[in-house]
């Protein structure tokens, strides 16, 4: 993938994230949290799920990037409310790893499209953390996105996209 293509993809993802943030700003935090929880419990999160019920294949850069994001969220210092410094560091880690994932992506087109839905959500949450370090909603969105990733994508090394 060329540098220009990565730049365009990242710009599209950031634009989508910006729209998602604007839309989420109009909703109350409790309603958003309730809707996310209800979507998980009802199994109706179809934006990233495969139609056949299987999980999407992954590639090594995706597994590495998502594992790094998960590790950053799980650090003991990532408790609510986040300090301004910790909030900015988490947002930076998310952005760096999303860039890494996009630059090295080798996913099939449909898996890639599903991944972009998750990328938009996690980037919107990172942006929200940059603007409001005490945002419980942003941290909840990151955790929700990581959960949806694990549900929709086969994170095991055996699930390489080259096999599908």
C-alpha positions in Angstrom: 0.0 0.0 0.0 1.5 3.4 -1.0 2.0 6.2 1.5 -0.6 8.3 -0.4 -3.2 5.5 -0.1 -2.5 5.2 3.6 -2.9 9.0 4.0 -6.2 8.9 2.2 -7.5 5.9 4.2 -6.5 7.6 7.4 -8.1 10.8 6.4 -11.3 8.9 5.6 -11.2 7.1 8.9 -10.6 10.4 10.8 -13.5 12.1 8.9 -15.8 9.2 9.8 -14.6 9.4 13.3 -15.3 13.1 13.4 -18.8 12.5 12.1 -19.3 9.7 14.7 -18.0 12.1 17.5 -20.4 14.8 16.4 -23.3 12.4 16.4 -22.4 11.0 19.7 -22.1 14.4 21.3 -25.8 14.9 20.6 -26.7 11.8 22.6 -26.5 11.6 26.4 -23.8 9.4 27.8 -26.3 7.1 29.6 -28.3 6.6 26.4 -25.2 5.8 24.4 -24.0 3.3 27.0 -27.4 1.7 27.2 -27.6 1.4 23.4 -24.1 -0.2 23.2 -25.0 -2.7 26.0 -28.3 -3.5 24.3 -26.6 -4.1 21.0 -24.2 -6.5 22.5 -26.8 -8.4 24.4 -29.2 -8.6 21.5 -26.5 -9.6 19.0 -27.6 -7.0 16.5 -24.2 -5.3 15.9 -24.2 -6.2 12.2 -21.8 -3.5 11.1 -18.8 -5.7 11.6 -20.2 -9.2 11.8 -19.8 -11.6 8.9 -23.1 -12.7 7.3 -22.2 -16.4 7.6 -21.7 -16.1 11.4 -18.0 -16.8 11.1 -15.3 -14.4 12.3 -13.3 -12.3 9.8 -9.7 -13.4 9.2 -6.8 -11.2 10.5 -3.3 -10.5 9.5 -0.3 -10.0 11.7 -0.3 -6.2 11.7 -3.9 -6.1 12.7 -3.3 -8.5 15.6 -0.2 -6.5 16.7 -2.0 -3.2 16.5 -5.1 -4.3 18.3 -3.1 -6.1 21.0 -1.1 -2.9 21.6 -4.3 -0.9 22.0 -5.7 -3.5 24.3 -2.6 -3.5 26.4 -2.6 0.3 26.7 -6.2 0.2 27.9 -5.5 -2.5 30.4 -2.6 -0.6 32.1 -3.2 -0.1 35.8 -3.2 3.7 35.3 -6.2 3.5 32.9 -8.8 3.9 35.6 -11.6 6.4 35.5 -11.1 9.3 35.6 -8.0 9.4 33.5 -5.4 12.0 34.1 -4.8 14.5 31.3 -1.4 13.0 30.6 -2.7 9.4 30.6 -5.6 10.4 28.4 -3.4 12.0 25.8 -1.0 9.0 25.9 -3.8 6.5 25.3 -5.2 8.6 22.4 -1.7 8.8 20.9 -1.2 5.0 21.3 -4.5 4.4 19.5 -3.7 6.8 16.7 -0.2 5.3 16.2 -1.5 1.7 16.1 -4.4 2.5 13.8 -1.9 4.1 11.4 0.3 1.0 11.7 -2.7 -1.3 11.0 -3.7 0.7 7.9 -0.2 1.0 6.5 0.4 -2.7 6.7 -3.1 -4.0 6.0 -3.4 -7.2 3.9 -7.0 -8.1 4.7 -9.5 -9.2 2.1 -11.8 -6.3 1.0 -14.9 -7.3 3.0 -12.9 -7.9 6.2 -11.1 -4.6 5.6 -14.5 -2.8 5.2 -15.7 -4.3 8.5 -12.4 -3.3 10.2 -12.9 0.3 9.1 -16.2 0.5 11.0 -14.2 -0.4 14.2 -11.4 2.0 13.3 -13.8 4.9 13.0 -15.2 4.1 16.4 -11.9 3.8 18.2 -10.5 7.0 16.5 -13.6 8.9 17.6 -13.1 7.7 21.1 -9.4 8.7 20.9 -10.4 12.2 19.7 -12.9 12.5 22.5 -10.1 11.6 25.0 -7.9 14.4 23.6 -10.8 16.9 24.1 -12.0 15.6 27.5 -9.6 13.5 29.5 -12.3 12.7 32.1 -14.5 11.1 29.5 -15.9 7.8 30.8 -17.9 7.6 27.5 -14.7 7.6 25.5 -13.1 4.8 27.6 -16.3 2.8 27.4 -16.3 3.2 23.6 -12.8 2.0 23.3 -13.6 -1.1 25.4 -16.8 -1.7 23.4 -14.8 -1.5 20.1 -12.2 -3.9 21.4 -15.0 -6.3 22.5 -16.6 -6.1 19.0 -13.2 -6.6 17.4 -12.7 -9.9 19.3 -16.3 -11.0 18.5 -16.0 -10.2 14.8 -12.4 -11.0 14.0 -10.4 -14.2 14.6 -7.4 -12.8 16.5 -5.5 -16.1 16.6 -2.4 -16.3 14.4 -3.9 -19.4 12.7 -6.6 -17.0 11.2 -4.2 -15.4 8.8 -6.0 -13.6 6.0 -3.8 -15.4 3.5 -5.6 -18.6 4.3 -9.1 -17.3 3.3 
